[in-house]
């Protein structure tokens, strides 16, 4: 089947893949009830009110305050915006305040989509569920594309393990509906890195547009929120590190450097868009600069008095030891962080021993091991870089284990078992 599929024209392969991904994304969304927050619960509903307020404004042809920044009522995290949206309540700019610590791209995008939906559906709650469905389908579609790359590298069973690690993870099942965080955008930098590697391997060189996609992916991600950015930048490079471990290292090192510049360029472009919005909102470059630097420095723990006496060790202890919530849940069976890390390390050790005993090359473990280390370093990087945000927002940070430590560990365990069995048989 693989040979027949590859014999098809490239355009047909892309079309068939897209159809399969879309169909599976719809099936997964319906199966896991991600279309409704009332069935599966929600994640960080306070931030989501910014998007509901912006959509309601756009529906009533208002642009102030804040241009397309998110807006909230006089009380931060008050769910009033959501109730007004459901009831199509007439509002005025005086009802809102602008949230100036973001660009608000997601509020603008969903606002446009909501206006289209309002032509066919007048009920706000029905439109809300439609938007949740769309957001969930996009997340599943992005996940399935990652699984396709895992399939090509480590086989179909590893790809299935990755998918199960997402489908049976409580945190993403709640969070993928959130219209503010838009979890599918968290995967865009990694997808851009994966595409760059696939195209480079196929053509023997890296086209310029691959770097442009890395730039655009990081820019879009940041325009939907700058939080956790170090995590996504590391995951963008992870596929290139995997290729570097097994192929022409000098060439892949150059590609890693170019990809890094493209990714940071995307972040800088998003900061530029945020700065320009601030100039329009505050009326001066000085006011915009003060707002921008204040938001950034507080999140990276430079100016936040709340955590001035909190050390990085305390933050890491909180998430490695004290916060021990389920990362995977299969009915009554739950798996937390420490057992998952321990089992994965044990799997590496056993596979290494088998390969050594059977006198097989150990270099085959280098790429997967580097990817696993990066998948652990990616969430930890935010805890170190932004101890203020991480120490306070315990309801947000554990989500980072799913980008991509949990699915990488599950997929690698399957690959390690398969590699060890193959070595024994041979």
C-alpha atoms as a printed R data frame, in Angstrom:
    type eleno elety resid chain resno       x       y      z
1   ATOM     1    CA   UNK     A     1   0.000   0.000  0.000
2   ATOM     2    CA   UNK     A     2   2.862   2.346  0.798
3   ATOM     3    CA   UNK     A     3   4.452   1.698 -2.600
4   ATOM     4    CA   UNK     A     4   1.161   2.292 -4.418
5   ATOM     5    CA   UNK     A     5   0.568   5.498 -2.481
6   ATOM     6    CA   UNK     A     6   4.050   6.838 -3.266
7   ATOM     7    CA   UNK     A     7   3.530   6.049 -6.959
8   ATOM     8    CA   UNK     A     8   0.679   8.572 -7.079
9   ATOM     9    CA   UNK     A     9   1.349  12.168 -8.192
10  ATOM    10    CA   UNK     A    10   2.520  14.461 -5.366
11  ATOM    11    CA   UNK     A    11  -0.638  16.576 -5.543
12  ATOM    12    CA   UNK     A    12  -2.824  13.486 -5.160
13  ATOM    13    CA   UNK     A    13  -0.762  12.310 -2.173
14  ATOM    14    CA   UNK     A    14  -1.233  15.685 -0.472
15  ATOM    15    CA   UNK     A    15  -4.961  15.716 -1.214
16  ATOM    16    CA   UNK     A    16  -5.501  12.176  0.107
17  ATOM    17    CA   UNK     A    17  -3.473  12.929  3.241
18  ATOM    18    CA   UNK     A    18  -5.448  16.123  3.858
19  ATOM    19    CA   UNK     A    19  -8.785  14.317  3.514
20  ATOM    20    CA   UNK     A    20  -7.713  11.548  5.905
21  ATOM    21    CA   UNK     A    21  -6.417  14.071  8.454
22  ATOM    22    CA   UNK     A    22  -9.621  16.127  8.324
23  ATOM    23    CA   UNK     A    23 -11.876  13.071  8.648
24  ATOM    24    CA   UNK     A    24  -9.888  11.694 11.583
25  ATOM    25    CA   UNK     A    25  -9.848  15.121 13.259
26  ATOM    26    CA   UNK     A    26 -13.646  15.282 13.025
27  ATOM    27    CA   UNK     A    27 -14.022  11.724 14.367
28  ATOM    28    CA   UNK     A    28 -11.690  12.391 17.308
29  ATOM    29    CA   UNK     A    29 -13.468  15.633 18.161
30  ATOM    30    CA   UNK     A    30 -16.875  13.972 18.199
31  ATOM    31    CA   UNK     A    31 -15.591  10.914 20.060
32  ATOM    32    CA   UNK     A    32 -13.900  12.912 22.821
33  ATOM    33    CA   UNK     A    33 -16.764  15.478 23.044
34  ATOM    34    CA   UNK     A    34 -14.393  18.396 22.570
35  ATOM    35    CA   UNK     A    35 -17.044  20.488 20.887
36  ATOM    36    CA   UNK     A    36 -18.600  21.434 24.212
37  ATOM    37    CA   UNK     A    37 -16.958  22.792 27.322
38  ATOM    38    CA   UNK     A    38 -20.028  21.675 29.236
39  ATOM    39    CA   UNK     A    39 -19.161  18.005 28.634
40  ATOM    40    CA   UNK     A    40 -15.388  17.949 29.044
41  ATOM    41    CA   UNK     A    41 -14.683  20.977 31.243
42  ATOM    42    CA   UNK     A    42 -12.507  23.973 30.451
43  ATOM    43    CA   UNK     A    43  -8.957  25.151 30.909
44  ATOM    44    CA   UNK     A    44  -8.176  28.735 31.977
45  ATOM    45    CA   UNK     A    45 -11.594  30.172 31.234
46  ATOM    46    CA   UNK     A    46 -10.512  33.554 32.604
47  ATOM    47    CA   UNK     A    47  -8.196  34.342 29.691
48  ATOM    48    CA   UNK     A    48 -10.770  33.097 27.206
49  ATOM    49    CA   UNK     A    49 -13.128  35.962 28.091
50  ATOM    50    CA   UNK     A    50 -10.753  38.294 26.208
51  ATOM    51    CA   UNK     A    51 -11.658  36.547 22.960
52  ATOM    52    CA   UNK     A    52 -15.403  36.508 23.673
53  ATOM    53    CA   UNK     A    53 -15.344  40.250 24.301
54  ATOM    54    CA   UNK     A    54 -13.440  40.902 21.086
55  ATOM    55    CA   UNK     A    55 -15.779  38.691 19.026
56  ATOM    56    CA   UNK     A    56 -18.807  40.473 20.464
57  ATOM    57    CA   UNK     A    57 -17.301  43.850 19.601
58  ATOM    58    CA   UNK     A    58 -16.561  42.823 16.035
59  ATOM    59    CA   UNK     A    59 -20.051  41.398 15.649
60  ATOM    60    CA   UNK     A    60 -21.382  44.852 16.529
61  ATOM    61    CA   UNK     A    61 -18.848  46.621 14.256
62  ATOM    62    CA   UNK     A    62 -16.756  48.159 17.061
63  ATOM    63    CA   UNK     A    63 -12.964  48.443 17.089
64  ATOM    64    CA   UNK     A    64 -12.169  50.252 20.331
65  ATOM    65    CA   UNK     A    65 -10.671  49.988 22.813
66  ATOM    66    CA   UNK     A    66  -7.432  48.403 21.704
67  ATOM    67    CA   UNK     A    67  -7.851  47.764 17.993
68  ATOM    68    CA   UNK     A    68  -7.852  43.979 17.743
69  ATOM    69    CA   UNK     A    69  -6.360  43.373 21.179
70  ATOM    70    CA   UNK     A    70  -8.482  41.301 23.527
71  ATOM    71    CA   UNK     A    71 -10.897  43.113 25.819
72  ATOM    72    CA   UNK     A    72 -12.305  42.421 29.283
73  ATOM    73    CA   UNK     A    73 -14.901  44.019 31.529
74  ATOM    74    CA   UNK     A    74 -13.981  46.167 34.518
75  ATOM    75    CA   UNK     A    75 -13.165  42.990 36.472
76  ATOM    76    CA   UNK     A    76 -10.321  40.852 35.094
77  ATOM    77    CA   UNK     A    77 -11.286  37.233 34.304
78  ATOM    78    CA   UNK     A    78 -14.965  38.016 34.839
79  ATOM    79    CA   UNK     A    79 -17.080  35.714 32.654
80  ATOM    80    CA   UNK     A    80 -19.467  38.529 31.790
81  ATOM    81    CA   UNK     A    81 -18.065  38.709 28.253
82  ATOM    82    CA   UNK     A    82 -19.046  35.120 27.670
83  ATOM    83    CA   UNK     A    83 -22.606  35.618 28.925
84  ATOM    84    CA   UNK     A    84 -23.014  38.734 26.765
85  ATOM    85    CA   UNK     A    85 -21.721  36.805 23.757
86  ATOM    86    CA   UNK     A    86 -24.191  33.957 24.286
87  ATOM    87    CA   UNK     A    87 -27.118  36.372 24.540
88  ATOM    88    CA   UNK     A    88 -25.964  38.738 21.737
89  ATOM    89    CA   UNK     A    89 -26.122  41.579 24.275
90  ATOM    90    CA   UNK     A    90 -25.641  45.088 22.803
91  ATOM    91    CA   UNK     A    91 -22.412  46.578 24.184
92  ATOM    92    CA   UNK     A    92 -20.468  49.828 23.874
93  ATOM    93    CA   UNK     A    93 -16.718  50.510 23.982
94  ATOM    94    CA   UNK     A    94 -17.151  51.912 27.479
95  ATOM    95    CA   UNK     A    95 -18.061  48.423 28.713
96  ATOM    96    CA   UNK     A    96 -14.541  47.139 28.045
97  ATOM    97    CA   UNK     A    97 -10.868  47.629 28.811
98  ATOM    98    CA   UNK     A    98  -8.126  46.574 26.415
99  ATOM    99    CA   UNK     A    99  -5.715  43.847 27.433
100 ATOM   100    CA   UNK     A   100  -2.492  45.384 26.177
101 ATOM   101    CA   UNK     A   101  -0.141  42.470 26.934
102 ATOM   102    CA   UNK     A   102  -0.949  40.649 23.685
103 ATOM   103    CA   UNK     A   103  -1.545  41.336 20.016
104 ATOM   104    CA   UNK     A   104  -4.857  39.466 20.026
105 ATOM   105    CA   UNK     A   105  -4.613  37.733 16.659
106 ATOM   106    CA   UNK     A   106  -6.817  34.879 17.828
107 ATOM   107    CA   UNK     A   107  -9.586  37.264 18.929
108 ATOM   108    CA   UNK     A   108  -9.535  38.963 15.536
109 ATOM   109    CA   UNK     A   109  -9.484  35.661 13.602
110 ATOM   110    CA   UNK     A   110 -12.314  34.118 15.606
111 ATOM   111    CA   UNK     A   111 -14.141  37.440 15.398
112 ATOM   112    CA   UNK     A   112 -14.144  37.249 11.603
113 ATOM   113    CA   UNK     A   113 -15.279  33.619 11.711
114 ATOM   114    CA   UNK     A   114 -17.977  34.461 14.252
115 ATOM   115    CA   UNK     A   115 -19.385  37.185 11.989
116 ATOM   116    CA   UNK     A   116 -19.652  34.651  9.187
117 ATOM   117    CA   UNK     A   117 -21.328  32.137 11.483
118 ATOM   118    CA   UNK     A   118 -23.769  34.760 12.778
119 ATOM   119    CA   UNK     A   119 -25.249  34.992  9.271
120 ATOM   120    CA   UNK     A   120 -26.445  31.392  9.613
121 ATOM   121    CA   UNK     A   121 -26.746  30.954 13.390
122 ATOM   122    CA   UNK     A   122 -28.164  33.654 15.646
123 ATOM   123    CA   UNK     A   123 -27.782  31.759 18.946
124 ATOM   124    CA   UNK     A   124 -24.542  32.681 20.690
125 ATOM   125    CA   UNK     A   125 -24.213  29.385 22.549
126 ATOM   126    CA   UNK     A   126 -24.543  27.421 19.300
127 ATOM   127    CA   UNK     A   127 -21.806  29.536 17.687
128 ATOM   128    CA   UNK     A   128 -19.640  29.017 20.764
129 ATOM   129    CA   UNK     A   129 -19.869  25.240 20.395
130 ATOM   130    CA   UNK     A   130 -19.105  25.493 16.660
131 ATOM   131    CA   UNK     A   131 -15.978  27.513 17.431
132 ATOM   132    CA   UNK     A   132 -14.935  24.967 20.053
133 ATOM   133    CA   UNK     A   133 -15.384  22.202 17.481
134 ATOM   134    CA   UNK     A   134 -13.250  24.049 14.943
135 ATOM   135    CA   UNK     A   135 -10.517  24.752 17.499
136 ATOM   136    CA   UNK     A   136 -10.441  21.098 18.573
137 ATOM   137    CA   UNK     A   137 -10.374  19.823 15.000
138 ATOM   138    CA   UNK     A   138  -7.429  22.087 14.211
139 ATOM   139    CA   UNK     A   139  -5.535  20.731 17.217
140 ATOM   140    CA   UNK     A   140  -6.236  17.131 16.252
141 ATOM   141    CA   UNK     A   141  -5.275  17.873 12.644
142 ATOM   142    CA   UNK     A   142  -1.939  19.368 13.750
143 ATOM   143    CA   UNK     A   143  -1.368  16.363 16.029
144 ATOM   144    CA   UNK     A   144  -2.107  13.922 13.217
145 ATOM   145    CA   UNK     A   145   0.432  15.664 10.981
146 ATOM   146    CA   UNK     A   146   3.031  15.230 13.723
147 ATOM   147    CA   UNK     A   147   2.000  11.563 13.974
148 ATOM   148    CA   UNK     A   148   2.573  11.222 10.232
149 ATOM   149    CA   UNK     A   149   6.170  12.393 10.706
150 ATOM   150    CA   UNK     A   150   6.610   9.986 13.643
151 ATOM   151    CA   UNK     A   151   5.247   7.166 11.457
152 ATOM   152    CA   UNK     A   152   7.880   7.833  8.815
153 ATOM   153    CA   UNK     A   153  10.711   7.991 11.368
154 ATOM   154    CA   UNK     A   154   9.785   5.332 13.954
155 ATOM   155    CA   UNK     A   155   6.960   3.321 12.442
156 ATOM   156    CA   UNK     A   156   3.152   3.122 12.681
157 ATOM   157    CA   UNK     A   157   3.025   1.740 16.237
158 ATOM   158    CA   UNK     A   158   5.023   4.687 17.556
159 ATOM   159    CA   UNK     A   159   2.723   7.066 15.691
160 ATOM   160    CA   UNK     A   160  -0.290   5.346 17.263
161 ATOM   161    CA   UNK     A   161   1.322   5.649 20.709
162 ATOM   162    CA   UNK     A   162   1.829   9.384 20.114
163 ATOM   163    CA   UNK     A   163  -1.809   9.794 19.149
164 ATOM   164    CA   UNK     A   164  -2.991   7.830 22.206
165 ATOM   165    CA   UNK     A   165  -0.795  10.009 24.415
166 ATOM   166    CA   UNK     A   166  -2.809  12.997 23.193
167 ATOM   167    CA   UNK     A   167  -6.259  11.429 23.068
168 ATOM   168    CA   UNK     A   168  -6.015  10.018 26.599
169 ATOM   169    CA   UNK     A   169  -4.389  13.057 28.174
170 ATOM   170    CA   UNK     A   170  -6.797  15.077 30.392
171 ATOM   171    CA   UNK     A   171  -4.981  18.398 30.011
172 ATOM   172    CA   UNK     A   172  -5.091  18.725 26.192
173 ATOM   173    CA   UNK     A   173  -8.659  17.357 26.093
174 ATOM   174    CA   UNK     A   174  -9.785  20.346 28.154
175 ATOM   175    CA   UNK     A   175  -7.367  22.909 26.767
176 ATOM   176    CA   UNK     A   176  -7.767  22.333 23.042
177 ATOM   177    CA   UNK     A   177 -11.132  24.111 23.091
178 ATOM   178    CA   UNK     A   178  -9.760  27.297 24.653
179 ATOM   179    CA   UNK     A   179 -10.171  30.141 22.160
180 ATOM   180    CA   UNK     A   180  -7.455  32.246 23.796
181 ATOM   181    CA   UNK     A   181  -4.604  29.762 24.011
182 ATOM   182    CA   UNK     A   182  -5.373  27.937 20.731
183 ATOM   183    CA   UNK     A   183  -3.303  24.832 21.435
184 ATOM   184    CA   UNK     A   184  -3.015  23.997 17.742
185 ATOM   185    CA   UNK     A   185  -0.835  27.087 17.263
186 ATOM   186    CA   UNK     A   186   1.556  25.633 19.846
187 ATOM   187    CA   UNK     A   187   2.365  22.888 17.318
188 ATOM   188    CA   UNK     A   188   3.008  25.208 14.365
189 ATOM   189    CA   UNK     A   189   6.773  25.762 15.006
190 ATOM   190    CA   UNK     A   190   7.343  22.007 15.418
191 ATOM   191    CA   UNK     A   191   5.371  21.293 12.226
192 ATOM   192    CA   UNK     A   192   7.450  23.874 10.363
193 ATOM   193    CA   UNK     A   193  10.633  22.164 11.561
194 ATOM   194    CA   UNK     A   194   9.316  18.742 10.566
195 ATOM   195    CA   UNK     A   195   8.353  19.977  7.094
196 ATOM   196    CA   UNK     A   196  11.775  21.554  6.622
197 ATOM   197    CA   UNK     A   197  13.446  18.224  7.450
198 ATOM   198    CA   UNK     A   198  11.132  16.228  5.164
199 ATOM   199    CA   UNK     A   199  11.653  18.550  2.197
200 ATOM   200    CA   UNK     A   200  15.418  18.704  2.771
201 ATOM   201    CA   UNK     A   201  15.743  14.926  2.883
202 ATOM   202    CA   UNK     A   202  13.678  14.534 -0.274
203 ATOM   203    CA   UNK     A   203  15.465  17.231 -2.295
204 ATOM   204    CA   UNK     A   204  18.933  17.105 -0.764
205 ATOM   205    CA   UNK     A   205  18.793  20.829  0.008
206 ATOM   206    CA   UNK     A   206  16.596  23.247  1.931
207 ATOM   207    CA   UNK     A   207  14.441  25.636 -0.148
208 ATOM   208    CA   UNK     A   208  14.193  29.217  1.118
209 ATOM   209    CA   UNK     A   209  10.445  28.960  1.647
210 ATOM   210    CA   UNK     A   210  10.975  26.372  4.416
211 ATOM   211    CA   UNK     A   211  12.717  29.019  6.502
212 ATOM   212    CA   UNK     A   212   9.927  31.437  5.646
213 ATOM   213    CA   UNK     A   213   7.398  28.939  7.020
214 ATOM   214    CA   UNK     A   214   9.424  28.680 10.254
215 ATOM   215    CA   UNK     A   215   9.355  32.487 10.476
216 ATOM   216    CA   UNK     A   216   5.598  32.602  9.873
217 ATOM   217    CA   UNK     A   217   4.833  29.748 12.297
218 ATOM   218    CA   UNK     A   218   6.689  31.431 15.167
219 ATOM   219    CA   UNK     A   219   5.165  34.805 14.346
220 ATOM   220    CA   UNK     A   220   1.604  33.450 14.351
221 ATOM   221    CA   UNK     A   221   2.252  31.529 17.585
222 ATOM   222    CA   UNK     A   222   3.521  34.685 19.310
223 ATOM   223    CA   UNK     A   223   0.691  36.840 18.005
224 ATOM   224    CA   UNK     A   224  -1.638  34.441 19.842
225 ATOM   225    CA   UNK     A   225   0.399  34.811 23.046
226 ATOM   226    CA   UNK     A   226   4.110  35.067 23.883
227 ATOM   227    CA   UNK     A   227   3.891  32.785 26.913
228 ATOM   228    CA   UNK     A   228   5.896  29.528 26.808
229 ATOM   229    CA   UNK     A   229   7.829  30.749 23.752
230 ATOM   230    CA   UNK     A   230  11.125  29.082 24.753
231 ATOM   231    CA   UNK     A   231   9.327  25.718 24.717
232 ATOM   232    CA   UNK     A   232   8.137  26.162 21.134
233 ATOM   233    CA   UNK     A   233  11.479  27.451 19.868
234 ATOM   234    CA   UNK     A   234  13.212  24.335 21.225
235 ATOM   235    CA   UNK     A   235  10.600  22.021 19.699
236 ATOM   236    CA   UNK     A   236  11.030  23.797 16.353
237 ATOM   237    CA   UNK     A   237  14.699  22.727 16.350
238 ATOM   238    CA   UNK     A   238  14.114  19.187 17.678
239 ATOM   239    CA   UNK     A   239  13.499  17.567 14.242
240 ATOM   240    CA   UNK     A   240  16.693  19.136 12.902
241 ATOM   241    CA   UNK     A   241  18.671  17.846 15.884
242 ATOM   242    CA   UNK     A   242  17.334  14.353 15.136
243 ATOM   243    CA   UNK     A   243  18.559  14.620 11.542
244 ATOM   244    CA   UNK     A   244  21.883  16.072 12.729
245 ATOM   245    CA   UNK     A   245  22.488  12.988 14.900
246 ATOM   246    CA   UNK     A   246  22.205  10.587 11.990
247 ATOM   247    CA   UNK     A   247  23.327  12.395  8.838
248 ATOM   248    CA   UNK     A   248  25.731  15.066  7.511
249 ATOM   249    CA   UNK     A   249  26.292  16.985 10.731
250 ATOM   250    CA   UNK     A   250  27.949  20.030  9.221
251 ATOM   251    CA   UNK     A   251  25.105  20.603  6.764
252 ATOM   252    CA   UNK     A   252  22.430  20.071  9.418
253 ATOM   253    CA   UNK     A   253  24.234  22.391 11.827
254 ATOM   254    CA   UNK     A   254  24.012  25.142  9.215
255 ATOM   255    CA   UNK     A   255  20.315  24.420  8.801
256 ATOM   256    CA   UNK     A   256  19.808  24.514 12.565
257 ATOM   257    CA   UNK     A   257  21.447  27.940 12.739
258 ATOM   258    CA   UNK     A   258  19.364  29.281  9.843
259 ATOM   259    CA   UNK     A   259  16.198  27.845 11.376
260 ATOM   260    CA   UNK     A   260  17.065  29.510 14.680
261 ATOM   261    CA   UNK     A   261  17.444  32.897 13.003
262 ATOM   262    CA   UNK     A   262  14.145  32.407 11.155
263 ATOM   263    CA   UNK     A   263  12.323  31.420 14.357
264 ATOM   264    CA   UNK     A   264  13.711  34.326 16.386
265 ATOM   265    CA   UNK     A   265  12.903  36.590 13.440
266 ATOM   266    CA   UNK     A   266   9.279  35.495 13.683
267 ATOM   267    CA   UNK     A   267   9.259  36.347 17.387
268 ATOM   268    CA   UNK     A   268  10.786  39.748 16.633
269 ATOM   269    CA   UNK     A   269   8.171  40.420 13.940
270 ATOM   270    CA   UNK     A   270   5.388  39.613 16.412
271 ATOM   271    CA   UNK     A   271   6.972  41.964 18.946
272 ATOM   272    CA   UNK     A   272   7.077  44.637 16.239
273 ATOM   273    CA   UNK     A   273   3.372  44.184 15.515
274 ATOM   274    CA   UNK     A   274   2.639  44.406 19.242
275 ATOM   275    CA   UNK     A   275   4.730  47.576 19.524
276 ATOM   276    CA   UNK     A   276   2.904  49.227 16.619
277 ATOM   277    CA   UNK     A   277  -0.451  48.354 18.176
278 ATOM   278    CA   UNK     A   278   0.775  49.906 21.414
279 ATOM   279    CA   UNK     A   279   1.762  53.120 19.651
280 ATOM   280    CA   UNK     A   280  -1.736  53.380 18.188
281 ATOM   281    CA   UNK     A   281  -3.381  52.592 21.540
282 ATOM   282    CA   UNK     A   282  -1.191  54.664 23.898
283 ATOM   283    CA   UNK     A   283  -0.564  57.460 21.422
284 ATOM   284    CA   UNK     A   284   3.232  57.401 21.722
285 ATOM   285    CA   UNK     A   285   6.201  55.127 21.146
286 ATOM   286    CA   UNK     A   286   7.353  55.704 24.727
287 ATOM   287    CA   UNK     A   287   4.045  54.494 26.149
288 ATOM   288    CA   UNK     A   288   4.068  51.431 23.923
289 ATOM   289    CA   UNK     A   289   7.668  50.612 24.808
290 ATOM   290    CA   UNK     A   290   6.958  50.920 28.520
291 ATOM   291    CA   UNK     A   291   3.958  48.591 28.225
292 ATOM   292    CA   UNK     A   292   5.877  46.049 26.144
293 ATOM   293    CA   UNK     A   293   8.987  45.935 28.317
294 ATOM   294    CA   UNK     A   294   6.916  45.854 31.490
295 ATOM   295    CA   UNK     A   295   4.979  42.802 30.291
296 ATOM   296    CA   UNK     A   296   8.067  40.966 29.065
297 ATOM   297    CA   UNK     A   297  10.293  41.606 32.085
298 ATOM   298    CA   UNK     A   298   7.563  40.646 34.553
299 ATOM   299    CA   UNK     A   299   7.054  37.311 32.790
300 ATOM   300    CA   UNK     A   300  10.752  36.481 32.778
301 ATOM   301    CA   UNK     A   301  10.987  37.293 36.496
302 ATOM   302    CA   UNK     A   302  13.035  40.473 36.271
303 ATOM   303    CA   UNK     A   303  10.508  42.933 37.689
304 ATOM   304    CA   UNK     A   304   7.874  40.809 39.433
305 ATOM   305    CA   UNK     A   305   8.066  41.405 43.203
306 ATOM   306    CA   UNK     A   306   5.776  38.417 43.885
307 ATOM   307    CA   UNK     A   307   8.559  35.960 43.115
308 ATOM   308    CA   UNK     A   308  11.674  37.958 43.929
309 ATOM   309    CA   UNK     A   309  12.571  35.453 46.657
310 ATOM   310    CA   UNK     A   310  11.627  32.326 44.680
311 ATOM   311    CA   UNK     A   311  14.496  30.322 43.229
312 ATOM   312    CA   UNK     A   312  14.556  28.250 40.063
313 ATOM   313    CA   UNK     A   313  15.040  25.164 42.227
314 ATOM   314    CA   UNK     A   314  11.773  25.912 44.024
315 ATOM   315    CA   UNK     A   315   9.918  26.234 40.720
316 ATOM   316    CA   UNK     A   316  11.327  22.951 39.408
317 ATOM   317    CA   UNK     A   317  10.551  21.224 42.717
318 ATOM   318    CA   UNK     A   318   6.968  22.404 42.439
319 ATOM   319    CA   UNK     A   319   6.420  20.771 39.042
320 ATOM   320    CA   UNK     A   320   8.646  17.693 39.407
321 ATOM   321    CA   UNK     A   321   7.617  16.803 42.945
322 ATOM   322    CA   UNK     A   322   4.640  18.680 44.378
323 ATOM   323    CA   UNK     A   323   2.320  18.923 41.343
324 ATOM   324    CA   UNK     A   324   1.624  15.251 40.657
325 ATOM   325    CA   UNK     A   325  -1.522  15.316 38.545
326 ATOM   326    CA   UNK     A   326  -2.370  12.658 35.927
327 ATOM   327    CA   UNK     A   327  -0.741  13.188 32.555
328 ATOM   328    CA   UNK     A   328  -2.435  10.145 31.018
329 ATOM   329    CA   UNK     A   329  -5.685   8.505 32.004
330 ATOM   330    CA   UNK     A   330  -6.958   5.155 30.744
331 ATOM   331    CA   UNK     A   331 -10.160   4.623 32.691
332 ATOM   332    CA   UNK     A   332  -9.163   4.048 36.336
333 ATOM   333    CA   UNK     A   333  -5.446   3.838 35.409
334 ATOM   334    CA   UNK     A   334  -3.499   7.112 35.613
335 ATOM   335    CA   UNK     A   335   0.135   7.888 34.815
336 ATOM   336    CA   UNK     A   336   1.974  10.836 36.365
337 ATOM   337    CA   UNK     A   337   5.258  12.543 35.519
338 ATOM   338    CA   UNK     A   338   7.824  10.686 37.633
339 ATOM   339    CA   UNK     A   339   6.774   7.132 36.630
340 ATOM   340    CA   UNK     A   340   6.684   8.160 32.959
341 ATOM   341    CA   UNK     A   341  10.234   9.535 33.106
342 ATOM   342    CA   UNK     A   342  11.464   6.512 35.059
343 ATOM   343    CA   UNK     A   343   9.959   3.982 32.634
344 ATOM   344    CA   UNK     A   344  11.364   5.831 29.620
345 ATOM   345    CA   UNK     A   345  14.867   5.910 31.108
346 ATOM   346    CA   UNK     A   346  14.569   2.223 31.949
347 ATOM   347    CA   UNK     A   347  13.521   1.524 28.371
348 ATOM   348    CA   UNK     A   348  16.615   3.321 27.059
349 ATOM   349    CA   UNK     A   349  18.849   1.394 29.469
350 ATOM   350    CA   UNK     A   350  17.407  -2.003 28.526
351 ATOM   351    CA   UNK     A   351  17.560  -1.297 24.792
352 ATOM   352    CA   UNK     A   352  21.154  -0.100 25.167
353 ATOM   353    CA   UNK     A   353  22.049  -3.309 26.999
354 ATOM   354    CA   UNK     A   354  20.415  -5.501 24.351
355 ATOM   355    CA   UNK     A   355  22.179  -3.697 21.499
356 ATOM   356    CA   UNK     A   356  25.510  -3.961 23.306
357 ATOM   357    CA   UNK     A   357  25.073  -7.674 24.017
358 ATOM   358    CA   UNK     A   358  24.081  -8.380 20.412
359 ATOM   359    CA   UNK     A   359  26.997  -6.189 19.214
360 ATOM   360    CA   UNK     A   360  24.702  -3.869 17.290
361 ATOM   361    CA   UNK     A   361  25.643  -0.221 16.589
362 ATOM   362    CA   UNK     A   362  24.627   2.004 19.493
363 ATOM   363    CA   UNK     A   363  24.522   5.146 17.359
364 ATOM   364    CA   UNK     A   364  20.930   4.308 16.412
365 ATOM   365    CA   UNK     A   365  19.904   5.523 19.881
366 ATOM   366    CA   UNK     A   366  21.536   8.955 19.525
367 ATOM   367    CA   UNK     A   367  18.761  10.710 17.600
368 ATOM   368    CA   UNK     A   368  15.851   9.415 19.691
369 ATOM   369    CA   UNK     A   369  17.751  10.137 22.912
370 ATOM   370    CA   UNK     A   370  18.439  13.731 21.859
371 ATOM   371    CA   UNK     A   371  14.782  14.240 20.928
372 ATOM   372    CA   UNK     A   372  13.680  12.920 24.328
373 ATOM   373    CA   UNK     A   373  16.124  15.194 26.160
374 ATOM   374    CA   UNK     A   374  14.874  18.187 24.181
375 ATOM   375    CA   UNK     A   375  11.255  17.220 24.872
376 ATOM   376    CA   UNK     A   376  12.097  17.381 28.584
377 ATOM   377    CA   UNK     A   377  14.181  20.541 28.287
378 ATOM   378    CA   UNK     A   378  11.485  22.392 26.332
379 ATOM   379    CA   UNK     A   379   8.947  22.738 29.191
380 ATOM   380    CA   UNK     A   380  11.699  23.123 31.795
381 ATOM   381    CA   UNK     A   381  13.135  26.050 29.821
382 ATOM   382    CA   UNK     A   382  10.003  28.105 30.510
383 ATOM   383    CA   UNK     A   383  10.106  27.263 34.202
384 ATOM   384    CA   UNK     A   384  13.680  28.537 34.330
385 ATOM   385    CA   UNK     A   385  13.268  31.528 32.027
386 ATOM   386    CA   UNK     A   386   9.956  32.668 33.515
387 ATOM   387    CA   UNK     A   387   9.860  31.603 37.136
388 ATOM   388    CA   UNK     A   388   7.344  34.392 37.875
389 ATOM   389    CA   UNK     A   389   4.785  33.134 35.414
390 ATOM   390    CA   UNK     A   390   5.509  29.472 36.121
391 ATOM   391    CA   UNK     A   391   5.430  29.691 39.921
392 ATOM   392    CA   UNK     A   392   2.093  31.528 40.001
393 ATOM   393    CA   UNK     A   393   0.235  29.836 37.138
394 ATOM   394    CA   UNK     A   394   0.090  26.249 38.376
395 ATOM   395    CA   UNK     A   395  -3.141  25.821 36.399
396 ATOM   396    CA   UNK     A   396  -1.280  26.496 33.140
397 ATOM   397    CA   UNK     A   397   2.269  25.172 33.270
398 ATOM   398    CA   UNK     A   398   1.625  21.381 33.607
399 ATOM   399    CA   UNK     A   399   0.126  21.518 30.117
400 ATOM   400    CA   UNK     A   400   3.685  21.967 28.822
401 ATOM   401    CA   UNK     A   401   4.567  18.336 29.615
402 ATOM   402    CA   UNK     A   402   2.369  17.438 26.647
403 ATOM   403    CA   UNK     A   403   4.572  19.573 24.321
404 ATOM   404    CA   UNK     A   404   6.165  17.131 23.805
405 ATOM   405    CA   UNK     A   405   7.526  15.036 26.713
406 ATOM   406    CA   UNK     A   406   4.461  12.819 27.175
407 ATOM   407    CA   UNK     A   407   3.868  11.849 23.512
408 ATOM   408    CA   UNK     A   408   7.608  11.569 22.794
409 ATOM   409    CA   UNK     A   409   8.047   9.221 25.764
410 ATOM   410    CA   UNK     A   410   5.132   7.028 24.696
411 ATOM   411    CA   UNK     A   411   6.254   6.856 21.072
412 ATOM   412    CA   UNK     A   412   9.867   6.162 22.055
413 ATOM   413    CA   UNK     A   413   8.936   3.350 24.424
414 ATOM   414    CA   UNK     A   414   7.279   1.536 21.530
415 ATOM   415    CA   UNK     A   415  10.288   2.199 19.289
416 ATOM   416    CA   UNK     A   416  12.739   1.004 21.958
417 ATOM   417    CA   UNK     A   417  10.833  -2.245 22.442
418 ATOM   418    CA   UNK     A   418  10.703  -2.827 18.689
419 ATOM   419    CA   UNK     A   419  14.414  -2.065 18.313
420 ATOM   420    CA   UNK     A   420  15.370  -4.435 21.133
421 ATOM   421    CA   UNK     A   421  13.197  -7.280 19.781
422 ATOM   422    CA   UNK     A   422  14.644  -6.833 16.296
423 ATOM   423    CA   UNK     A   423  18.169  -6.991 17.688
424 ATOM   424    CA   UNK     A   424  17.399 -10.207 19.561
425 ATOM   425    CA   UNK     A   425  15.815 -11.855 16.497
426 ATOM   426    CA   UNK     A   426  18.738 -10.977 14.269
